[in-house]
Amino acid sequence: MTGGTPRTGRGRRRPLGVPVLRPVPGGWWLDGLLVAALAALTAALVWWSPLLDVDIAVRDWCDGHRPPPVTVLMRAFDYLGQGGALIVVTLLVTGWLAWRHRTVRPVIPTGLAPIISTLLIVGLKRWTSRGAPHHGSVRMFSHGPEEFYPSGHVSNAIVYFTVLAMLLAPYLPVPARRLVQWLPGVLTFIGTTYLGYHWFTDSIGGYLLGLLIARLLLRVPWRTVPLPRWLDRAPP
């Protein structure tokens, strides 16, 4: 995603949108595996009651091992998946890059990420109608007011930080890019499960869904998508 030929020498502008990791392979087998794993997890939660016992056991263990200092840390982990804050940070980075490179290219993935995430997460939550660890039923399709499967926090942490890592790739070394892309999702998974905000399997479902959405976003060649010249100008 570059808005013109990058400058060279002192003060040059780096190209926008260098892939954060290796390009996503052309095959779809892993994406299909993620869809199958999410479907299998959902089916198991409906028809295999021992998995519900695992959720309850994890919740009860966390409830009995929650000292204040660890709780504060876990709240910080959980906040990494807060959708509103993530959108604000992503928009600020996007606005800076769009202005710096005189192109709307960073705006496109930033705009698509919340749309795709919201449609899939909210759709699944409303369809499965599952309660929270301390509110509502552990069973799927309980038709209560709670809608907690899959975890939106975990999915958000993967999707939004993948977009941030992709946009900031030219400015970060490879190890930092990988930390930005993958670490927040893991920490959010731990935090939201430990605090009892989500069942253990909610977090697994959110991780699978977030990884699927992130792979879909990384497949698009954002740097070379044809755009009108007035939307993709070279920097002065």
N, C-alpha and C positions, 0 to 999 in steps of 0.2 A: 504494500500500500504506500506508494510514494507519489507525492504531488509534483513530479518533475525530476530532472536529473540532479542528484545530490552534489553539493559543492565539494571541492577537494581542498586540502590544505587547512590552514588555520581558520577556525570558525565554520568549517563545512557542516552542512546539515546531513544527518544520517538518514538512510532510507527508512520509511515507515512500514512496519508490518513484516519484518523478517520472521520466518517461522520460529516459534518458541522452542520447539523440539523438532525431531525428524518429521517430515510431512506424513500425514495420515496415509497409510497404504491404500491403494486403489480398491482392494477387495473389501467386501462388507461382512466377512465372516465374524469378526469380533463384534461388530455392531449387532448382528443377528444374535450372537451369543448373549450380549447384554439384554436384549429384548426378551430372549428365552429365559434368562435367569430371573428377570423381574417378574415375568409371567408365572414362573415356577414358584417363586417366593410368595406371590399373591395367592396362588392356588393352595400352597401348603398352609398358609395362614387360615384358609377357609376350611380345609378338609383334614389337616393333620394337627390335632390338638396338642401333641407334645411340644410343638414349636411355640405355642402360646405359653406353655409352662416355662419354657426358657425365658421368654420375655418377662414373665412375672418374677422368676428367680433373679434375673439381672436387676430388675427394678428394686426388689426387696434388699438385695445386697448393697446396692448404691444408697438406698435410704438409710441403711445401718452403718455406712462408712462414709460420712460426709462432714469432716472437720471444717471449721470456718475458713482457714487459709486455702484449703484445696477448693472449697466452694467458690471463693472469689476468683481463683484461677480458671475454674471451669466456666464461670460466667463470661469471662473474657474470651475463652475459646468459643463458646456458643455465640457470642456477639459477632464473630467473624462471618457468620452466615446470615446476619440481619439484612434482609433485602433492601429496606429503605436506605440504610447507610451505604451499602454496596453500590446502589444505583447512583447516589450522590458522588461518591468517590470516582466511579467509572465515568460519569458525565464530566467531572472536572478534568480528568486526564484526557478524555476525548476532546473536550473543547480546546484544551491547550494544544494538542497535536493537530487538530483541524486548523486552528489559526496559524500555527507555526509552519505547517506544510501547505497551507492554502488548498485543502482538499476535504471533501466530505467522506472520504473512504473510512476513517475511523468511526464515523457516526453510524455507518451501516451495521457492522456487527454489534456495536453497543446498543443500537435500537432493536435489533432482532433478538438478542439474548433474553431480555425480560419478557418479550412477547411470547417466544417459544416456551420459556420456562413456566410462565404463568398459565398458559393454555394447558400444558401437560400436567403440571403439579395440581392446579386447582381442579382440573377435570378428574384426575385420579382420586384426589381427596374426597370430592363430592360423591363419586361413584362408590368408593369403598366404605365411606362413613364409619371410620374407626375412632374410638375414644383415645384419650391420653392416658398415661400411666396412673394418674391420680384423679382423672375425671372421665367418666363414661366407661364403656365396655372395651375389653381387650380384643373382642371378636370383631371380625370384619362384617360389614353390612348390618351394623347394629341400629341404623336409622336414628341415631341420636344427633344432637346439635354439633358434637365434636367431629372434626375432620382432620386427622393427624397422619394418615398414611398416603404417600411416603413423606419423609421429612423434607420440608421445603428449605429449612436452614442448611442442611447438608448439601442438597442439590445446588442451592444458590452459591454456596462457598466454592464449589467446583466450577460452576459455569462462569460466574463473574470474575473470579481470579484467573481463570483461563483466558478470558477476554483481556484482562489487565496485563497478563504476562505476554500475550500476543502483541498488544499495542506498545508495550514498553520494551519489547525484545531488543531493539537496536541500542538501548541505553543500559542494558543489564548484561552481566556475564552469564554464561550458560548455567552454572550452579544456582545463581540467584533467580533466574527465570524458572527453573524447575521447582525451587522452593515456593515461589509466588504461586505457581500453578497448582501444586499438589499438597503442600503442607496445610493450608487453611481448611481444606475439606476433611482431612484426617482429624485435625484438632476440633473442628465443629462436631464431627461424628462423636468424638469422645465426650466433649462438653455437654452436648444436648442430651446424650444418653445418661451420663452420670448424674445430671441434675434432675432427671425424671421428666424432662419436657417431652420426650419421645420414647416410645418403646425401642428396644434394641433393633428389632426388625424394621421399624420405621426408618431408622438411620441407614440400614443396609439398602432398603429400597430407594432412599434418597440418593445414596452414593451411586447406585447403578444407573438411576435416571440422569443424575448430573453428569456422569461420565459419558453417557450416550449423547446428551445434548452438546457437551464440549467437543466430542469427536465430530459431530455434524458441523459445528461452527468452524473447526479447524480444517475441514475438507474444502471449504470455499476459497478459491484463489483471490483473496481480497485485494491484493496489489494489482491484479490485472483485469478485474471486472470492468468492462467498458462503461465509461461515464462521459457525459457531456463536458466539453472543455471548461465551461464556466463553473463546473462543480469540482474540477480537478486541475487547478492552476499551479504553475511552477512558482516556488517562493521567490520574492523579489531579490 
